[in-house]
Amino acid sequence: MALKDLPPDARPREKLIARGPGALSDAELLALLLRTGLAGKSVLHLAQELLETFKGLSGLLNAGLDDLKQIKGLGGSAKRAELAAVLELARRAMAEQLKERAVFDSPDAVKHYLQLHLAGKAHEVFAVLFLDSQHRLIVMDELFRGTLTQTSVYPREVVLHALQRQAAAVVLAHNHPSGTVQPSRADEALTQTLKSALALVDVRVLDHVIVGPGQALSMAENGLL
């Protein structure tokens, strides 16, 4: 069923025009991009299926073209390309915001940015946001990858990357694919090890953010840094 075949008060486009984009659910916004569903499945149902498959918007934003290809209804390359382009635009827009202003002017923006990049991954990834002296984003590097439950992190490599990026400060980040964002004792110990190692080259650790599906925890905000 296409959007034009829905009752007028159920059409996301009309709802958006009348009430603004904030009035639409995630599925309704996604349906606007998809435009058409399948035989026996409305476009809204297809949108909801996508969100459930990728565990929400954060997971969907991490989906690649091959991931999207597995979804029935996205077999056509044009629809996949359009969706992938929108997802990439969202990631780039968030990165631009962090590069234009101090990261900690908006801690929530940092969490959202990291969720876009890390929350949907099926394995653990350890990443670092390298910041300049005004705490604006220089770049985010995914330095280490691991399994579902653990990643080996080498402090020497983190220090070398910080020097190469000429960073004045960093935000550490990793994901917990299992779901919980509570830091383990190993997470806390690693944070202190990296904090000490980076201090030797005059680079501050501002935070360590742990990302899970639909959530993120700041160790700095929780007094664990």
Protein Blocks (a to p, Z undefined) as FASTA:
>chain_A
ZZklpcfklgmklmmmmnojklpcfklmmmmmnopacehiafklmmmmmmmmnnpjklmm
mpcfklmmmpghilpmklmmmmmmmmmmmmmmmmmmmmmpcfklmmmlmmmmmmmmmmmp
cbdcdddddddfkopafbdcdfbdcdfkbccddfklmmmmmmmnopabdcdddddfkopa
cdcfklmmmmmmmmmmmmmnopacfbdcdddehiacdfklnopZZ
